[in-house]
Amino acid sequence: MVKKVEKVFMRIKPEQLQIRLATIADLPMITEIYNEAVRNGVATFDTEEKSLEDRLIWFNNHDAQHPVLVAYYEQALCGWASLNRWSDRSAYDGTAEVSIYVHQEYRDRGVGSILFPALIAEAKKVGLHYLLSRITQGNELSIRLHERNGFTTIGVMHEVGFKFGKFLDVTLMEQVFNK
């Protein structure tokens, strides 16, 4: 009988993680992390990998009110998060959708738990009023992360996405900042 050996990863402490605004130089790793999620997970409903050129367009569509943050651990980009424009209609200017992705080698080490509050602080700093997040079914870890950071569940969109041969639900979560 072969025993299954589990990898034990050391948690990363907040002081070990450098978080800053992303630059164009970060795009290759942002793209790599995102494409791994496209290939292997349901955190995104994209089904085709993105090119570096596509990610450059995506990056250039972010502005001061919709920043992209990166997290570095020992000089390796281990995660990124962004505030994404919810709609091009001006009445939604105070609203952003949250995205957060962690490199597969750094998952379950606390990167998301450190990066996510930094993104929320950035949202407050740039004057956003409302944050929205869409979380695919089965990602209880992400739901708990959002709850720990002040998000509440506002509903479930049933079978709204189709990936890996099945229909998937999406939980909607929000955080509203007082002005």
C-alpha positions as CSV (number, residue, x, y, z in Angstrom):
1,M,0.0,0.0,0.0
2,V,1.3,3.4,-1.0
3,K,0.7,6.2,1.5
4,K,-0.4,9.6,0.1
5,V,2.1,12.3,1.2
6,E,0.6,15.7,1.7
7,K,2.8,18.8,1.1
8,V,3.1,21.0,4.1
9,F,3.5,24.7,3.2
10,M,4.6,27.4,5.6
11,R,2.1,30.3,5.9
12,I,3.4,33.5,4.6
13,K,3.3,36.4,7.1
14,P,2.1,39.9,6.1
15,E,5.6,41.4,6.6
16,Q,7.0,38.8,4.1
17,L,4.7,39.9,1.3
18,Q,5.4,43.0,-0.8
19,I,2.2,44.4,-2.3
20,R,2.3,47.2,-4.8
21,L,0.5,48.6,-7.9
22,A,1.2,46.4,-10.9
23,T,3.3,47.5,-13.8
24,I,3.6,46.3,-17.4
25,A,6.6,44.3,-16.3
26,D,4.3,42.2,-14.1
27,L,2.1,41.2,-17.1
28,P,3.8,37.9,-18.0
29,M,3.3,36.4,-14.5
30,I,-0.2,37.9,-14.2
31,T,-1.0,36.2,-17.5
32,E,0.6,32.9,-16.4
33,I,-1.4,32.9,-13.2
34,Y,-4.6,33.7,-14.9
35,N,-4.2,31.1,-17.7
36,E,-3.6,28.4,-15.1
37,A,-7.0,29.3,-13.6
38,V,-8.5,29.2,-17.1
39,R,-7.1,25.7,-17.8
40,N,-7.7,24.2,-14.4
41,G,-10.3,26.0,-12.4
42,V,-13.7,27.7,-12.3
43,A,-12.6,31.0,-10.7
44,T,-12.9,32.4,-14.2
45,F,-15.5,31.5,-16.8
46,D,-13.0,32.2,-19.5
47,T,-12.4,28.9,-21.4
48,E,-9.6,30.0,-23.6
49,E,-6.2,31.2,-22.4
50,K,-5.3,34.9,-22.8
51,S,-2.3,36.1,-24.8
52,L,0.1,38.7,-23.4
53,E,-1.2,41.1,-26.0
54,D,-4.8,40.6,-24.6
55,R,-3.6,41.1,-21.0
56,L,-1.9,44.4,-22.1
57,I,-5.3,45.6,-23.4
58,W,-6.9,44.5,-20.1
59,F,-4.2,46.2,-18.1
60,N,-4.5,49.4,-20.0
61,N,-8.3,49.5,-19.4
62,H,-7.5,49.8,-15.7
63,D,-7.1,53.3,-14.3
64,A,-6.4,55.0,-11.0
65,Q,-9.9,54.1,-9.7
66,H,-9.6,50.5,-11.0
67,P,-6.0,49.4,-10.0
68,V,-4.3,46.1,-10.3
69,L,-2.2,45.0,-7.3
70,V,0.5,42.4,-7.3
71,A,2.0,40.4,-4.4
72,Y,5.6,39.4,-4.3
73,Y,7.1,36.8,-1.9
74,E,10.9,36.4,-2.1
75,Q,11.0,38.3,-5.4
76,A,8.4,35.9,-7.0
77,L,5.0,37.3,-8.1
78,C,2.7,35.0,-6.2
79,G,-0.7,36.6,-6.6
80,W,-2.6,39.6,-8.1
81,A,-5.9,41.3,-7.5
82,S,-7.8,43.9,-9.4
83,L,-10.7,46.3,-9.1
84,N,-12.6,46.0,-12.4
85,R,-15.0,48.5,-14.0
86,W,-18.5,47.0,-13.5
87,S,-20.1,48.9,-16.3
88,D,-19.3,51.7,-18.7
89,R,-22.5,53.5,-17.7
90,S,-21.5,56.5,-15.6
91,A,-24.0,55.9,-12.8
92,Y,-21.9,52.8,-11.9
93,D,-18.7,54.8,-11.5
94,G,-18.5,54.1,-7.8
95,T,-18.8,50.3,-8.3
96,A,-16.1,47.8,-9.0
97,E,-15.9,44.0,-9.3
98,V,-13.2,42.3,-7.4
99,S,-10.8,39.7,-8.9
100,I,-8.1,37.9,-7.0
101,Y,-5.8,35.1,-8.2
102,V,-3.0,33.3,-6.4
103,H,-0.2,31.3,-8.2
104,Q,-0.8,27.6,-7.7
105,E,2.4,27.1,-5.8
106,Y,1.4,29.7,-3.2
107,R,-2.2,28.7,-2.6
108,D,-3.1,27.8,1.0
109,R,-0.2,29.8,2.3
110,G,-2.2,33.0,3.2
111,V,-1.4,35.1,0.2
112,G,-5.1,35.8,-0.6
113,S,-5.8,36.6,3.1
114,I,-3.1,39.3,2.9
115,L,-3.7,40.6,-0.6
116,F,-7.5,40.9,-0.3
117,P,-7.6,43.5,2.5
118,A,-5.0,45.5,0.6
119,L,-7.3,45.6,-2.4
120,I,-10.2,46.7,-0.2
121,A,-8.1,49.4,1.3
122,E,-7.2,50.6,-2.2
123,A,-10.9,50.6,-3.1
124,K,-11.6,52.9,-0.2
125,K,-8.6,55.1,-1.0
126,V,-9.8,55.7,-4.6
127,G,-13.3,56.5,-3.4
128,L,-15.3,53.5,-4.5
129,H,-18.7,53.0,-2.8
130,Y,-19.6,49.4,-3.8
131,L,-17.6,46.2,-4.4
132,L,-19.1,43.2,-6.1
133,S,-17.7,39.7,-6.3
134,R,-18.9,36.6,-8.3
135,I,-17.8,33.3,-6.8
136,T,-18.3,30.0,-8.6
137,Q,-20.0,27.1,-6.6
138,G,-17.6,24.9,-4.7
139,N,-15.2,27.7,-3.8
140,E,-16.1,27.9,-0.1
141,L,-12.6,29.2,0.7
142,S,-13.2,32.3,-1.4
143,I,-16.6,32.8,0.2
144,R,-15.1,32.7,3.7
145,L,-12.3,35.0,2.6
146,H,-14.9,37.5,1.4
147,E,-17.0,37.2,4.6
148,R,-13.9,37.8,6.7
149,N,-13.4,41.0,4.8
150,G,-16.8,42.4,5.2
151,F,-18.7,41.0,2.2
152,T,-22.2,39.6,2.5
153,T,-24.0,37.2,0.2
154,I,-26.8,38.8,-1.9
155,G,-27.8,35.9,-4.0
156,V,-27.1,32.9,-6.2
157,M,-27.2,32.8,-10.0
158,H,-28.2,29.2,-10.8
159,E,-26.5,27.4,-13.6
160,V,-25.3,30.6,-15.2
161,G,-22.0,29.3,-16.4
162,F,-20.9,26.1,-18.3
163,K,-17.4,24.9,-17.9
164,F,-15.7,21.5,-17.8
165,G,-18.9,19.8,-19.0
166,K,-21.3,21.1,-16.3
167,F,-23.5,24.0,-15.5
168,L,-22.3,26.0,-12.5
169,D,-23.9,28.4,-10.0
170,V,-22.4,31.7,-9.0
171,T,-22.7,33.3,-5.6
172,L,-22.9,37.1,-5.6
173,M,-21.3,39.0,-2.7
174,E,-21.1,42.7,-2.0
175,Q,-19.5,45.2,0.3
176,V,-20.9,48.8,0.5
177,F,-18.8,51.6,1.9
178,N,-20.4,54.5,3.7
179,K,-19.5,57.9,2.2
